Amino acid sequence: MFEKLVTLLLAGAITVSQFIPSSETLRLAFEQGQKLFAIEDYEQAAKKYETVRETESIFLDTDQIIVQIEAFELPIKIAATYQLGNCYHRMAINKYNLATSGEVSPARVKELKKESIEYFRKAANYYKEVAEKTTSTKLKALARYQLVKTRFEGRQYEEVIEESKIFLQEYSTSEYVEQALYELGWAYYYLKRYPEAIQTFSELIQRFPEGYRADRAQFQIGQCYLDLGETGKAREAFLQILRKYQVTKLTEKERIRLETQKLIGVVHETIMELSAKAQILIGDTYLAEGNEKKALEAYETMVRQYPKQLKLVESAYVKMADVYFNRGDKKGGFYKLREAIDRISDAIFRARMQSRIAMKYYDLGDYERAIEELQVYIKGYPFEAKEAGFKLDQAQFQIGQCYYQLGERAIAAEEIEKAKKYYTTAKTEYQKVIDNYPRSTLIPAALLAMGLCEHRIG
């Protein structure tokens, strides 16, 4: 009898021991999570960290199981919780990037953005839990900042303001104060709370006067004033950037160094780009005041001083052309657009400006000239069209649209036979979309347009 009792007790002890976690099993789960995290399998890593975080046992003091993350030596459950925040943070970013990549369907975009928001919230909750439970002052500050950052990246701007204020009050000497002020300023800006954004960006500049964030904060102060309609203050804010750096005096070696910083991810945009944008917005401030002469001078200065900033050069030329078009000076407007093609040698830039010329003629109702310019585009930029953002099938379809509009105009003038000729030509041009570009997404629209032409012809 006694032997049977001993056997039963031993069997029970063995069974129970199989379900009692040990420090070794927790360490193993955490290490597996770390390996999965390192290869960016965040979903599976999160499962391992969650196993560690959820483990409860009266036989195990998890506070005594210490692991290392970055420069921290932490109790294993705190470490797992922090890593859970990192996992969901990375997954949220990945889902948002996929949603905005243009590679998924509209329905999938909506689904991915919803999942991204949920993952940002989960990450924030884990960081908050770490901040509340850890005894490490340095980790507490980091977790609190990660909470601010995650809220910001999740576009939860009201929460950013709330969490930033807590962080800045409790950790005023932390190494993350500059970043927190920067994100707080942007949160105010996105919520159109411009006076508070100006105040926050000004504080950042005062406390951290050097570096990318200070420069961008100065730029945003100008943008805030511009959005408020205070053009004089906006202009002065933008001029401060130009006075500080005088980038036109930089040597070629210094310019290359700045471009390299952007390429390796040190900054999001170089001071040259920021200065070029500031110069354009100085022109906008003059234009808002009705001073077209000063505006044109500012835009021309931008083109002359920053010729390699092609997107901004394009913007400056379009703004200059619009000044003339808005005056009713079509000749002057088109002259500026053509001047851009003559002055800038980049083929993609030229293609973009040529497409703008064609579409401007279309918008002005000069369909014959639009057809000519579209044909120049198709013949002159067959290899650049896609990267220029106006593909060849789009240009071909637009030629059909021009002839269709000419038909509509002839109908309005009761020139029936003339209209029929235009509709017939339009059909031919739409057919070219189908014949020449068999993979075009415009084929359904071309077929529909051909049907409308047939109906008009009668």
C-alpha positions in Angstrom: 0.0 0.0 0.0 2.8 2.4 1.0 4.7 1.6 -2.3 1.5 2.4 -4.3 1.2 5.7 -2.5 4.8 6.7 -3.2 4.4 5.7 -6.9 1.3 7.9 -7.2 3.0 10.8 -5.5 6.0 10.6 -7.7 3.8 10.4 -10.8 1.9 13.4 -9.7 5.0 15.4 -9.0 6.4 14.5 -12.4 3.1 15.6 -14.0 3.0 18.9 -12.1 6.6 19.6 -12.8 5.9 19.5 -16.6 3.5 22.5 -16.2 5.7 24.5 -13.8 7.8 27.0 -15.9 11.4 27.2 -15.0 13.8 30.1 -15.5 15.4 28.1 -18.3 12.1 27.7 -20.2 11.4 31.5 -19.9 14.9 32.4 -21.1 14.6 30.0 -24.0 11.2 31.6 -25.0 12.7 35.1 -24.7 15.8 34.1 -26.7 13.6 32.6 -29.4 11.7 35.8 -29.5 14.9 37.8 -29.9 16.0 35.6 -32.8 12.7 36.0 -34.6 12.8 39.8 -34.0 16.2 40.0 -35.5 15.0 38.4 -38.7 12.0 40.8 -38.7 9.4 38.0 -38.1 7.6 40.3 -35.6 4.4 38.3 -35.5 6.0 35.1 -34.3 8.4 37.0 -32.0 5.4 38.7 -30.4 4.0 35.2 -29.5 7.2 34.3 -27.8 7.3 37.5 -25.8 3.6 37.2 -24.9 4.3 33.7 -23.5 7.0 35.2 -21.2 4.8 38.2 -20.2 1.8 36.0 -19.4 3.7 33.4 -17.3 2.6 33.3 -13.7 4.0 30.9 -11.1 4.2 30.8 -7.3 7.4 28.7 -7.8 9.2 31.3 -9.9 10.3 34.9 -9.1 10.5 36.4 -12.6 12.0 39.6 -11.2 15.2 37.7 -10.6 15.5 36.4 -14.1 17.6 39.2 -15.8 18.1 39.5 -19.5 19.7 42.2 -21.6 18.1 44.5 -24.3 20.4 47.1 -25.9 22.1 48.8 -22.9 19.5 47.6 -20.3 19.6 44.6 -17.9 16.0 44.0 -17.1 13.7 41.5 -15.4 12.5 39.2 -18.2 8.8 40.1 -18.1 9.6 43.8 -18.3 12.0 43.1 -21.2 9.4 41.0 -23.0 6.7 43.7 -22.6 9.1 46.3 -24.0 9.8 44.0 -27.0 6.1 43.4 -27.5 5.8 47.2 -27.9 8.6 47.1 -30.4 7.0 44.2 -32.4 3.6 45.9 -32.7 5.3 49.2 -33.5 7.3 47.7 -36.4 4.2 45.7 -37.6 2.1 48.9 -37.6 4.7 50.8 -39.6 5.0 47.9 -42.1 1.2 47.7 -42.6 0.9 51.5 -43.1 3.8 51.5 -45.6 2.1 48.7 -47.6 -1.2 50.5 -47.5 0.4 53.6 -48.9 2.6 51.8 -51.5 0.1 51.8 -54.3 0.5 48.1 -54.7 -2.7 46.9 -53.1 -6.4 47.3 -53.8 -8.5 50.1 -52.3 -10.3 47.6 -50.1 -7.0 46.2 -48.8 -5.7 49.7 -48.2 -8.6 50.4 -45.9 -8.1 47.1 -44.1 -4.3 47.6 -43.7 -4.8 51.1 -42.3 -7.3 49.9 -39.8 -4.9 47.1 -38.7 -2.1 49.7 -38.6 -4.0 51.9 -36.2 -4.8 49.0 -34.0 -1.2 47.9 -33.9 0.0 51.4 -33.0 -2.5 51.4 -30.1 -1.2 48.0 -28.9 2.4 49.2 -29.1 1.5 52.3 -27.1 -0.2 50.2 -24.4 2.8 48.0 -24.0 5.2 51.0 -23.7 2.9 52.5 -21.2 2.9 49.3 -19.2 6.7 49.3 -19.2 6.8 52.9 -18.1 4.5 52.1 -15.2 6.2 48.9 -14.0 9.9 49.3 -14.5 12.2 50.6 -11.8 14.8 51.7 -14.3 14.5 55.5 -14.6 16.3 55.5 -17.9 14.0 52.8 -19.4 11.0 54.6 -17.9 12.0 57.7 -19.9 12.6 55.7 -23.0 9.3 53.9 -22.8 7.5 57.2 -22.2 9.2 58.7 -25.3 8.3 55.6 -27.3 4.7 56.1 -26.2 4.8 59.6 -27.6 6.5 58.5 -30.8 4.1 55.6 -31.4 1.1 57.9 -30.8 2.6 60.3 -33.3 3.2 57.7 -36.0 -0.3 56.4 -35.4 -1.6 59.9 -36.1 -3.2 60.1 -32.7 -2.3 63.7 -32.3 -4.5 64.6 -29.3 -2.8 61.7 -27.4 0.6 62.9 -28.6 -0.1 66.2 -26.9 -1.2 64.5 -23.7 1.7 62.1 -23.5 4.3 64.7 -24.5 3.3 67.0 -21.7 3.6 64.1 -19.2 7.0 63.2 -20.7 8.4 66.8 -20.7 7.3 67.4 -17.2 8.6 64.2 -15.7 11.8 63.8 -17.8 12.9 67.4 -18.6 16.5 66.4 -18.8 16.1 63.3 -20.8 18.0 62.8 -24.0 14.7 62.4 -25.8 13.3 65.9 -25.0 14.3 67.3 -28.4 12.4 64.6 -30.2 9.4 64.9 -28.0 9.2 68.7 -28.5 9.5 68.1 -32.3 6.7 65.7 -32.4 4.6 67.9 -30.1 5.0 70.8 -32.4 4.0 68.7 -35.4 0.9 67.4 -33.5 -0.2 71.0 -32.8 0.4 71.8 -36.5 -1.6 68.9 -37.8 -4.5 69.8 -35.5 -4.2 73.4 -36.9 -3.4 74.8 -33.5 -0.8 77.1 -35.0 0.0 79.4 -32.1 0.8 76.5 -29.9 2.9 74.9 -32.7 4.8 78.1 -33.0 5.4 78.3 -29.3 6.6 74.6 -29.2 8.9 74.9 -32.2 10.3 78.1 -30.8 11.1 76.4 -27.5 12.8 73.6 -29.4 15.0 76.1 -31.3 15.9 77.9 -28.1 16.9 74.7 -26.2 18.4 72.8 -29.2 19.6 75.4 -31.7 21.7 73.2 -33.9 20.7 70.2 -36.1 18.0 69.1 -38.5 15.1 69.4 -36.1 15.9 73.1 -35.2 16.0 73.9 -38.9 12.8 72.1 -39.7 11.1 73.7 -36.7 12.2 77.2 -38.0 10.6 76.2 -41.4 7.4 75.1 -39.7 7.1 78.4 -37.8 7.1 80.1 -41.2 4.5 77.6 -42.4 2.3 78.2 -39.4 2.4 82.0 -39.9 1.6 81.5 -43.6 -1.4 79.3 -42.7 -2.5 82.0 -40.3 -2.3 84.6 -43.1 0.5 86.5 -41.3 2.6 86.8 -44.4 5.2 89.2 -43.1 6.0 87.0 -40.1 6.1 84.0 -42.3 8.5 85.6 -44.7 10.8 86.6 -41.8 10.8 83.0 -40.5 11.8 81.7 -43.9 14.5 84.4 -44.4 16.1 83.3 -41.1 16.8 79.9 -42.7 18.4 81.5 -45.7 20.5 83.9 -43.6 21.7 81.1 -41.3 23.1 78.8 -44.0 23.6 80.8 -47.1 23.7 77.5 -49.0 24.6 79.2 -52.3 28.1 79.8 -50.9 28.6 76.1 -50.1 31.4 74.3 -51.9 30.7 71.3 -54.1 32.3 69.1 -51.4 30.0 70.5 -48.7 27.0 69.9 -51.0 28.0 66.3 -51.6 28.4 65.8 -47.8 24.8 67.1 -47.2 23.4 64.9 -49.9 25.2 61.9 -48.4 23.6 62.6 -45.0 20.2 62.2 -46.7 21.2 59.1 -48.6 22.3 57.3 -45.4 19.2 58.4 -43.5 20.8 60.9 -41.1 18.3 63.6 -42.2 15.0 63.4 -44.1 15.8 66.4 -46.3 19.0 68.4 -46.7 19.3 72.1 -45.7 19.6 72.8 -49.4 16.1 71.4 -50.0 14.8 73.2 -46.9 16.3 76.5 -48.2 14.8 76.0 -51.6 11.4 75.4 -50.2 11.8 78.5 -48.0 12.7 80.5 -51.1 9.5 79.4 -52.9 7.3 80.1 -49.9 8.8 83.6 -49.7 7.5 84.0 -53.2 4.1 82.8 -52.0 4.0 85.4 -49.2 4.6 88.2 -51.7 1.9 86.7 -54.0 -0.6 86.6 -51.1 0.1 90.3 -50.6 -0.6 91.0 -54.3 3.1 91.8 -55.0 3.5 89.8 -58.2 6.8 91.5 -59.1 8.5 90.4 -55.8 6.9 87.0 -56.1 8.3 86.4 -59.6 11.7 87.6 -58.4 11.6 85.1 -55.4 10.6 82.2 -57.7 13.3 83.1 -60.2 15.9 83.3 -57.4 14.9 79.8 -56.4 15.4 78.4 -59.9 18.8 80.2 -60.3 20.2 79.2 -56.9 18.9 75.7 -56.6 18.8 74.2 -60.1 19.4 70.6 -58.9 16.2 70.6 -56.8 14.2 69.5 -59.8 10.8 69.0 -58.2 11.0 72.4 -56.5 12.3 74.0 -59.7 9.2 72.6 -61.5 7.0 74.0 -58.7 8.6 77.5 -59.1 8.1 77.5 -62.8 4.5 76.5 -62.5 4.0 79.3 -60.0 5.6 81.8 -62.3 3.5 80.6 -65.2 0.4 80.8 -63.1 1.1 84.5 -62.3 0.9 85.2 -66.1 -2.1 83.0 -66.7 -4.0 84.6 -63.9 -3.4 88.0 -65.5 -4.8 86.6 -68.7 -1.4 86.6 -70.3 -1.4 83.2 -72.0 1.7 84.0 -74.0 3.7 84.9 -70.9 2.5 81.8 -69.1 3.5 79.4 -71.9 6.8 81.2 -72.3 7.7 80.4 -68.7 6.8 76.7 -69.1 8.8 76.4 -72.3 11.7 78.3 -70.7 11.9 75.5 -68.1 12.4 72.9 -70.8 15.1 75.1 -72.4 17.0 75.7 -69.2 16.9 72.3 -67.5 18.6 69.4 -69.2 17.0 66.5 -67.2 14.9 64.5 -69.6 12.2 63.5 -67.0 11.9 67.1 -65.9 11.4 68.1 -69.6 8.8 65.4 -70.0 6.9 66.7 -67.0 6.9 70.2 -68.2 5.9 69.2 -71.7 2.9 67.3 -70.3 2.0 70.4 -68.3 2.0 72.5 -71.4 -0.3 70.1 -73.2 -2.7 69.8 -70.4 -2.7 73.6 -69.9 -3.8 74.1 -73.5 -6.5 71.5 -72.8 -7.7 73.2 -69.7 -7.9 76.5 -71.6 -10.0 74.9 -74.3 -7.4 75.2 -77.0 -7.8 71.6 -78.1 -6.0 71.9 -81.4 -2.8 73.1 -79.6 -3.3 70.5 -76.9 -3.3 67.7 -79.6 0.0 69.1 -81.1 1.7 69.2 -77.7 0.4 65.7 -76.7 1.9 64.4 -80.0 5.2 66.1 -79.2 5.1 64.4 -75.8 4.4 60.9 -77.2 7.1 61.2 -79.8 9.7 63.0 -77.7 9.5 61.2 -74.4 8.6 57.5 -74.9 11.1 56.3 -72.3 10.6 59.0 -69.7 6.8 59.1 -69.8 6.1 56.6 -67.0 8.6 58.1 -64.6 7.3 61.6 -65.5 3.9 60.6 -64.1 2.0 60.9 -67.4 2.2 57.5 -69.2 1.9 57.2 -73.0 -1.5 55.6 -72.9 -2.8 58.6 -70.8 -1.4 61.0 -73.4 -3.0 59.0 -76.2 -6.4 58.8 -74.4 -6.2 62.6 -73.9 -5.8 63.1 -77.6 -9.1 61.3 -78.0 -10.6 63.5 -75.4 -9.5 66.6 -77.3 -11.2 65.5 -80.5 -14.3 64.6 -78.5 -14.4 68.1 -77.0 -14.0 69.6 -80.5 -17.0 67.6 -81.6 -19.0 68.9 -78.6 -18.0 72.4 -79.5 -19.1 71.9 -83.1 -22.4 70.5 -82.0 -23.0 73.6 -79.8 -22.3 75.7 -82.9 -24.7 73.5 -84.9 -22.0 72.4 -87.3 -23.2 68.8 -87.5 -21.0 67.4 -90.2 -17.9 69.0 -88.7 -18.8 67.4 -85.4 -19.2 64.0 -86.9 -15.7 64.2 -88.4 -14.3 65.1 -84.9 -16.2 62.2 -83.3 -14.9 59.8 -85.9 -11.3 61.0 -85.4 -11.8 60.7 -81.6 -12.9 57.1 -82.1 -9.7 56.4 -84.0 -7.6 57.9 -81.3 -9.3 56.0 -78.5 -8.8 52.8 -80.6 -5.0 53.5 -80.5 -5.2 53.2 -76.7 -6.5 49.6 -77.2 -4.2 48.7 -80.0 -1.0 50.2 -78.8 -1.3 49.7 -75.1 -3.1 46.4 -74.5 -2.3 46.4 -70.8 -3.6 49.9 -70.2 -6.1 50.5 -67.4 -7.7 53.1 -69.6 -9.1 50.5 -72.1 -12.6 50.4 -70.4 -12.7 54.2 -70.5 -11.6 54.1 -74.1 -14.3 51.6 -75.0 -17.0 53.7 -73.3 -15.7 56.9 -75.0 -15.9 55.1 -78.4 -19.5 54.2 -77.6 -20.3 57.8 -76.8 -18.7 58.9 -80.1 -20.8 56.3 -82.0 -23.9 57.6 -80.3 -23.0 61.2 -81.3 -22.3 60.2 -84.9 -25.8 58.5 -85.0 
